[in-house]
Amino acid sequence: MARFVSRHAFDYLAEMDSEEILRKLTPDHTALREVPVRGVMVTSLIALLRAPEDPVTGSAHTGLGPYCGEKLGKREFIVMTGELLA
């Protein structure tokens, strides 16, 4: 189900195997509040390439930037909250 999971300074990041799996997730927000990190980001590579980011998660770029750079073969990004990461 999860292709990749990592934890960096503030958040967890999980890449799902497909956008279909991503869209079927039903997060338990009560349980997520108990996870000892600032946030949990869940995505799929397809979603990264074509879906706008949730506009309240601008700080997620600090973790998504290096991850996307490796996945997409880019070293530099200029991204604003709410923009497509591609």
C-alpha positions as CSV (number, residue, x, y, z in Angstrom):
1,M,0.0,0.0,0.0
2,A,2.7,2.5,1.0
3,R,5.6,2.6,-1.5
4,F,7.7,4.9,0.7
5,V,7.5,6.2,4.3
6,S,9.9,8.6,6.0
7,R,10.1,10.9,8.9
8,H,12.1,14.2,8.9
9,A,12.4,16.9,11.5
10,F,8.8,17.8,11.8
11,D,6.6,15.4,9.7
12,Y,6.0,12.0,8.3
13,L,5.7,11.5,4.5
14,A,4.1,8.5,2.9
15,E,3.9,7.8,-0.8
16,M,1.1,5.5,-1.7
17,D,1.3,3.0,-4.6
18,S,-1.4,4.7,-6.6
19,E,-3.7,7.7,-6.7
20,E,-6.6,5.4,-6.4
21,I,-5.3,4.1,-3.0
22,L,-4.7,7.7,-1.9
23,R,-8.2,8.8,-2.7
24,K,-9.7,5.9,-0.8
25,L,-7.9,6.7,2.5
26,T,-10.1,7.8,5.3
27,P,-7.9,9.4,7.9
28,D,-8.7,9.0,11.6
29,H,-8.0,12.6,12.7
30,T,-8.3,11.8,16.4
31,A,-5.6,9.1,16.1
32,L,-3.4,11.4,13.9
33,R,-3.4,14.0,16.7
34,E,-1.6,11.5,18.9
35,V,1.3,11.0,16.4
36,P,4.3,12.8,17.9
37,V,5.0,15.0,14.8
38,R,3.6,18.3,13.4
39,G,2.0,16.6,10.4
40,V,1.5,13.5,8.3
41,M,1.7,14.0,4.5
42,V,0.3,11.3,2.3
43,T,0.6,11.5,-1.5
44,S,1.2,9.5,-4.6
45,L,3.6,10.5,-7.4
46,I,0.6,11.0,-9.8
47,A,-1.0,13.3,-7.3
48,L,2.2,15.2,-6.9
49,L,2.3,15.8,-10.7
50,R,-1.3,16.9,-11.2
51,A,-3.2,17.8,-8.0
52,P,-3.0,21.2,-6.3
53,E,-1.6,21.1,-2.7
54,D,-4.0,21.7,0.2
55,P,-3.7,25.5,0.7
56,V,-3.1,25.2,4.5
57,T,0.0,23.0,4.3
58,G,2.7,25.4,3.0
59,S,5.2,24.3,5.7
60,A,5.0,20.8,4.1
61,H,7.2,22.1,1.3
62,T,10.2,21.7,3.6
63,G,9.8,17.9,3.5
64,L,8.2,17.6,0.1
65,G,10.8,19.7,-1.7
66,P,13.7,17.2,-1.3
67,Y,11.5,14.2,-1.9
68,C,10.0,15.7,-5.1
69,G,13.4,16.8,-6.3
70,E,14.6,13.2,-6.1
71,K,11.5,11.8,-7.7
72,L,11.2,14.3,-10.5
73,G,15.0,14.8,-11.1
74,K,15.0,18.5,-10.1
75,R,17.3,20.4,-7.8
76,E,15.4,23.7,-7.6
77,F,11.7,24.5,-7.1
78,I,9.9,27.7,-6.8
79,V,6.6,26.8,-5.3
80,M,3.8,28.7,-3.6
81,T,1.1,27.3,-1.4
82,G,-1.7,25.9,-3.5
83,E,0.4,25.4,-6.6
84,L,1.0,22.2,-8.5
85,L,4.3,20.5,-7.5
86,A,5.7,19.6,-10.9
